[in-house]
Amino acid sequence: MEHDVPALLVRVGHSPQNHGSLGVVRSLGRAGVPVYAMVEDPLTPTAVSRHLAGRFVVPTTGRERPGVLVSTLLRIGGAIGRRAVAVPTDDEAAVLLAEHAGPLAEWFLLPPVPPALPRTLTSKEGLSRLCSDIGMPTPRACAPADLAHLVAVCRDFGYPVVLKNLEAYTRLRAPVVGHTTMVADESELLTLVGADRAPSVLVQEYIPPPEAEDWITHLYCGTDGTPLVVFTGFKVRSWPVRSGATSRAWSWPNARLADLAERVCRQIGYRGVADLDWRFDRRDGLYKLVDFNPRVGAQFRLFESPGGVDVVRALYLDLTGQQVPRAEQVHGRLFVVGQLDVLSATIGALQERRFPTAVLPRTGLERAWLSLDDPLPAVAEAVRFGITVVRRVSRPLRGRRAPAPHEVAPAAPEVATAVPVWPPRH
């Protein structure tokens, strides 16, 4: 694998504890690629990785104008000094790179995805319409026009229902829910929505756990649209329980699901890295597409070929003109997100009135944070996680006291100037 071309991890919004970003740095960095990253501050887990060639402190919020973000990326490209492979790790970054590929091509190598497609895929309503157009099964869904319509749809679907923020960027600017949320009844629904008369949400049918299995596919479609690597896995646990991000998953063969993922990508003309979430409905025997994320998934390091090729390395090889080796995935690997999996196992066991299970295999284990060759990110994550727990526990006490005028923090600038604070190590 030739590794002279650098790579840039592109992020939009505040998410300093994203283990997918760290996975990108470790995967390419271990292969000898000079990897740079946009980070929220110099002490995020990604920023302290020994595999990072340089970091750019850019605390974005997702409320910036696209032109500002594009200008920032162009400044970063100029600072790197040569064209780099851009790797998006969130929906907003994927949309930005696709819609502004023309000016960004000066400094970045990008897959030729149709410019409007990532925004459609990250829109929960857009994905639902797209699945309907191509005949791809998906859970029943509806984007209500207003609060009255929302209440009516939930009654029609029957509780519990699943609530999701509707669009990329909107979920950062005016989120209705913090994440994919299961709503048990109408009282909980009205509490979540509050006084918002036109909430930007998607209501989705809830398929109960006894009737469902959660599966994932991670893939890379080459510049000509050919799926070059397709991986399948089984989601064991998530956080929050049964509705959030993957906290434990197995790499598991599923030829039927791989064929479905390839078919949907070919039909819509997709190019690049993708992370697809599926729910198998035992009631009708169908795999139903729940989410299509047009970027690197947080748990992508679960999957690799015997030669060590994952979706990020496939992206890098293809965009730098190198051949992507065709090979089957390594089956039986386990991916675990440390403390989140402990929480998921514990809360899930309490809800189901059983003892939690958290057995780890001796081989084939990929941890999100802990790595013997790169220990500092795990330390940084432990500190941040501890601070988060303390803040949430003390929130009721802090809420009783209004801040004095001199304690109110000034508004942050629209976007910080990107400055590389580490010299390249490669």
C-alpha positions in Angstrom: 0.0 0.0 0.0 1.5 3.3 -1.1 1.0 5.9 1.6 2.5 9.2 0.4 -0.9 11.0 0.0 -2.1 12.5 3.3 -5.7 12.2 4.6 -7.9 14.6 6.5 -10.6 13.6 8.9 -13.5 16.1 8.3 -16.0 16.9 11.0 -18.8 19.3 11.5 -20.4 19.9 14.9 -19.4 19.2 18.5 -18.7 15.5 19.2 -15.3 15.2 20.9 -16.0 11.6 22.0 -16.6 10.1 18.6 -14.7 6.8 18.6 -15.2 6.5 14.8 -12.8 9.5 14.3 -10.2 7.8 16.4 -10.7 4.6 14.3 -9.9 6.5 11.1 -6.7 7.9 12.5 -5.5 4.6 13.8 -6.4 2.6 10.7 -4.7 4.9 8.2 -1.9 5.9 10.6 -0.9 2.3 11.2 -0.6 1.9 7.4 1.9 4.8 7.3 -0.5 7.4 5.9 0.0 11.0 7.3 -3.4 11.6 8.9 -4.6 15.0 9.9 -7.8 15.7 11.8 -10.3 18.5 12.6 -10.8 18.4 16.4 -12.8 20.4 18.9 -9.9 21.0 21.2 -6.3 19.8 21.7 -7.3 17.2 24.3 -10.0 15.2 22.6 -9.2 11.4 22.4 -8.5 11.8 18.6 -6.2 14.8 19.1 -3.8 12.9 21.4 -3.4 9.8 19.2 0.2 8.9 18.5 -0.9 8.0 14.9 -1.9 11.6 14.1 0.4 13.6 11.9 -1.3 17.0 12.7 -4.4 18.4 14.1 -6.5 21.5 13.3 -8.5 23.0 16.2 -11.8 23.9 14.5 -14.7 24.0 17.1 -17.7 24.0 14.6 -21.3 23.9 15.7 -23.2 23.1 12.4 -24.8 26.5 12.5 -22.1 28.1 10.3 -22.8 29.1 6.7 -21.6 26.5 4.2 -19.3 29.1 2.6 -17.5 29.6 6.0 -17.0 25.8 6.4 -15.7 25.5 2.8 -13.3 28.4 3.3 -12.0 26.7 6.5 -11.4 23.4 4.6 -9.6 25.2 1.9 -7.3 26.9 4.5 -6.6 23.5 6.0 -5.8 22.1 2.6 -3.4 24.9 2.0 -1.8 24.3 5.4 -1.3 20.6 4.6 0.3 21.7 1.3 -0.9 18.9 -1.0 -4.1 17.2 -2.0 -5.4 14.9 0.7 -8.1 12.2 0.9 -11.1 13.7 2.8 -12.8 11.3 5.2 -16.2 12.4 6.6 -17.2 11.0 10.0 -20.6 12.7 10.4 -23.6 13.4 8.2 -23.0 17.1 8.0 -19.5 16.6 6.7 -20.6 14.2 4.1 -23.3 16.6 2.8 -20.7 19.5 2.8 -18.1 17.6 0.9 -20.6 16.3 -1.7 -22.4 19.7 -2.3 -19.1 21.7 -2.6 -16.9 19.1 -4.3 -16.0 21.5 -7.1 -14.1 24.1 -5.1 -12.8 21.5 -2.6 -11.3 19.4 -5.4 -8.4 21.9 -5.4 -7.1 20.3 -2.2 -9.0 17.1 -1.6 -9.6 13.8 -3.3 -13.4 12.9 -3.1 -15.5 10.1 -4.5 -17.8 11.3 -7.3 -21.1 10.9 -5.4 -24.1 12.7 -6.9 -24.0 16.1 -5.1 -27.6 16.0 -3.8 -27.6 12.3 -2.8 -26.0 12.5 0.7 -28.5 15.2 1.8 -31.4 13.0 0.7 -29.9 10.0 2.4 -29.3 11.8 5.7 -32.9 13.2 5.6 -35.1 10.6 7.4 -38.0 11.6 5.2 -35.8 11.6 2.0 -34.5 8.1 2.8 -38.1 6.8 3.3 -39.2 8.2 -0.1 -36.1 6.8 -1.8 -36.7 3.3 -0.4 -40.3 3.5 -1.6 -39.2 4.5 -5.1 -36.7 1.6 -5.4 -38.9 -1.0 -3.7 -36.6 -1.4 -0.6 -38.4 -2.5 2.5 -38.3 0.0 5.4 -40.3 0.4 8.6 -43.5 2.6 8.3 -42.5 6.2 8.6 -44.0 9.7 8.4 -42.8 13.3 8.7 -45.7 15.2 10.4 -46.4 18.7 9.2 -47.3 20.0 12.7 -47.9 18.9 16.3 -51.5 17.9 15.7 -50.4 15.7 12.8 -47.6 14.2 14.9 -50.0 13.2 17.6 -52.4 11.7 15.1 -49.6 9.7 13.4 -48.3 8.3 16.7 -51.9 7.2 17.5 -52.2 5.6 14.1 -48.9 3.7 14.4 -49.6 2.7 18.0 -47.2 3.2 20.8 -44.3 2.8 21.3 -43.0 4.7 18.3 -39.5 5.7 17.3 -38.7 9.5 17.0 -35.8 10.8 15.0 -34.5 14.3 14.1 -35.5 14.8 10.5 -32.5 16.4 8.7 -28.8 16.8 8.8 -27.7 20.2 10.2 -31.3 20.7 11.6 -30.5 18.0 14.2 -27.6 20.3 15.3 -29.3 23.6 15.1 -32.7 22.7 16.5 -32.8 19.1 17.8 -36.1 17.7 19.0 -34.5 14.6 20.5 -30.9 14.0 21.5 -30.7 10.8 19.5 -33.0 8.1 18.0 -35.6 7.8 20.8 -38.3 5.2 21.6 -41.5 7.0 22.9 -43.7 4.9 25.1 -46.9 7.0 25.2 -48.5 10.3 24.3 -47.5 11.9 27.6 -43.8 11.2 26.9 -44.2 12.5 23.4 -45.7 15.8 24.4 -43.0 16.2 27.1 -40.2 15.6 24.4 -41.7 18.0 21.9 -42.7 20.7 24.3 -44.0 23.9 22.8 -42.7 23.3 19.3 -45.8 23.6 17.0 -43.9 22.2 14.0 -41.3 19.7 15.2 -38.7 18.6 12.7 -39.0 14.9 13.4 -39.7 11.6 11.7 -42.0 9.1 13.3 -41.1 5.5 12.6 -42.8 2.2 13.4 -41.3 0.4 16.3 -40.5 -3.3 15.8 -40.3 -4.9 19.2 -37.2 -6.8 20.2 -38.8 -10.3 20.3 -39.8 -9.8 16.6 -36.6 -8.2 15.4 -32.8 -8.4 14.9 -30.5 -5.4 14.4 -27.9 -5.8 11.6 -25.4 -3.5 10.0 -23.5 -3.3 6.7 -20.4 -1.2 6.1 -19.3 -0.8 2.5 -17.2 1.2 0.0 -18.4 1.8 -3.5 -15.7 2.8 -6.0 -15.5 5.7 -8.3 -17.4 3.7 -11.0 -20.1 2.7 -8.5 -18.9 -0.9 -8.0 -19.2 -2.1 -4.4 -15.5 -3.0 -3.7 -15.9 -4.1 -0.1 -19.1 -5.1 1.7 -19.1 -6.2 5.3 -22.1 -7.4 7.4 -22.5 -7.7 11.2 -25.0 -8.2 14.0 -25.7 -5.5 16.5 -25.8 -7.1 20.0 -26.3 -4.0 22.1 -26.6 -0.2 21.8 -26.7 2.9 24.0 -29.2 4.1 24.8 -30.7 0.6 25.1 -32.3 -0.7 21.9 -32.4 2.7 20.2 -29.0 4.3 20.1 -25.5 3.8 18.7 -23.8 0.4 18.6 -22.0 -0.5 21.8 -21.3 -4.1 21.0 -21.5 -5.9 17.6 -20.2 -9.1 15.9 -18.8 -9.4 12.4 -21.1 -12.1 11.0 -21.6 -13.4 7.4 -25.0 -12.6 5.8 -25.0 -13.0 2.1 -28.6 -12.0 1.7 -28.0 -8.7 3.5 -24.8 -8.0 1.6 -26.8 -8.5 -1.7 -29.5 -6.0 -0.5 -26.9 -3.4 0.4 -25.2 -3.7 -2.9 -28.5 -3.5 -4.7 -29.6 -0.3 -3.0 -26.2 1.4 -3.7 -26.3 0.4 -7.4 -29.9 1.6 -7.8 -29.2 5.1 -6.3 -25.8 5.5 -7.9 -23.9 5.8 -4.6 -20.1 6.4 -4.4 -18.0 6.3 -1.3 -18.1 4.9 2.2 -21.5 4.1 3.8 -22.9 2.7 7.0 -26.3 1.1 6.7 -28.5 0.0 9.7 -31.1 -2.7 9.1 -33.8 -4.3 11.2 -34.9 -7.9 10.4 -38.6 -8.2 11.0 -39.5 -11.8 11.9 -43.2 -11.1 11.3 -42.7 -10.9 7.6 -39.2 -12.2 7.1 -37.9 -8.9 5.6 -34.7 -6.9 6.2 -35.8 -3.3 6.5 -33.5 -0.4 5.9 -33.5 1.9 8.9 -30.6 4.3 8.2 -28.3 5.0 5.4 -25.3 7.0 6.6 -23.2 8.3 3.7 -20.0 8.4 5.7 -17.7 6.3 7.9 -19.7 4.5 10.7 -18.4 4.8 14.3 -18.0 1.0 14.5 -16.3 0.5 11.1 -13.2 -1.1 12.7 -15.3 -4.1 13.5 -14.8 -5.1 9.8 -11.7 -5.9 7.8 -10.4 -8.4 5.3 -7.7 -10.9 6.1 -5.2 -8.4 4.5 -6.4 -5.7 6.9 -8.5 -3.7 4.5 -11.4 -1.9 6.1 -13.8 0.6 4.4 -11.5 3.6 5.2 -8.4 1.9 3.7 -10.6 0.9 0.7 -11.5 4.6 0.2 -7.9 5.6 0.5 -6.6 3.0 -2.0 -9.3 3.7 -4.6 -9.0 7.5 -4.5 -5.2 7.3 -4.7 -5.4 5.1 -7.8 -4.4 1.8 -6.1 -6.2 -1.5 -6.4 -8.5 -2.6 -3.6 -7.9 -6.3 -2.9 -11.1 -8.4 -3.2 -11.4 -10.7 -0.2 -14.0 -12.0 2.2 -14.4 -10.3 5.6 -12.9 -11.8 8.8 -15.9 -13.3 10.6 -16.3 -13.6 14.4 -14.6 -10.3 15.3 -16.2 -8.4 18.2 -16.4 -4.6 18.6 -17.0 -3.1 22.0 -17.4 0.5 23.2 -16.1 0.2 26.8 -18.2 2.1 29.3 -21.2 2.5 27.0 -21.5 -1.3 26.6 -21.3 -1.7 30.4 -24.1 0.8 30.8 -26.2 -0.9 28.1 -25.6 -4.4 29.5 -26.5 -3.2 33.0 -29.6 -1.2 32.2 -30.9 -3.8 29.7 -30.5 -6.5 32.4 -32.4 -4.4 34.9 -35.2 -3.8 32.4 -35.4 -7.5 31.6 -34.8 -8.7 35.2 -31.8 -10.8 34.5 -28.1 -10.8 35.2 -26.0 -8.8 32.7 -23.6 -10.6 30.3 -20.4 -9.0 29.2 -18.1 -11.9 28.1 -15.2 -10.8 25.9 -13.3 -13.2 23.6 -9.6 -13.7 23.8 -9.0 -13.1 20.1 -10.7 -11.0 17.5 -11.6 -8.2 19.9 -11.6 -4.6 18.7 -12.0 -2.0 21.4 -13.2 1.5 20.5 -10.8 3.3 22.9 -8.2 1.1 24.5 -5.2 0.1 22.4 -1.8 -1.0 23.6 0.0 0.8 20.8 -2.0 4.0 21.3 -3.0 4.4 25.0 -3.5 8.1 25.5 -6.9 8.3 23.7 -8.4 5.9 26.2 -7.1 8.0 29.1 -8.5 11.2 27.5 -11.9 9.5 27.0 -12.0 8.2 30.6 -11.4 11.7 31.9 -14.1 13.2 29.6 -16.6 10.4 30.4 -16.0 11.0 34.2 -16.6 14.7 33.8 -19.8 14.1 31.8 -21.1 11.8 34.6 -20.3 14.3 37.3 -22.1 17.1 35.3 -25.2 15.1 34.7 -25.4 13.9 38.3 -25.0 17.5 39.6 -27.3 19.1 37.0 -30.3 19.3 39.4 -28.1 21.1 41.9 -26.6 23.5 39.4 -30.0 24.3 37.9 -31.2 25.9 41.2 -28.7 28.7 40.8 -28.9 31.3 38.0 -25.4 32.5 36.8 -24.4 36.0 37.7 -23.9 38.4 34.7 -20.1 38.1 34.9 -20.3 34.3 34.8 -22.1 34.1 31.4 -19.7 32.9 28.7 -19.3 35.1 25.6 -20.7 33.7 22.4 -18.2 31.6 20.5 -16.9 32.8 17.1 -18.6 31.4 14.1 -15.6 29.1 13.3 -12.1 29.1 14.7 -9.1 29.6 12.4 -7.6 26.2 11.5 -4.1 26.0 12.8 -1.9 22.8 12.8 -0.5 22.5 16.3 1.5 19.3 15.8 4.2 19.0 13.2 3.8 16.1 10.8 5.4 12.9 12.1 5.6 11.1 8.7 
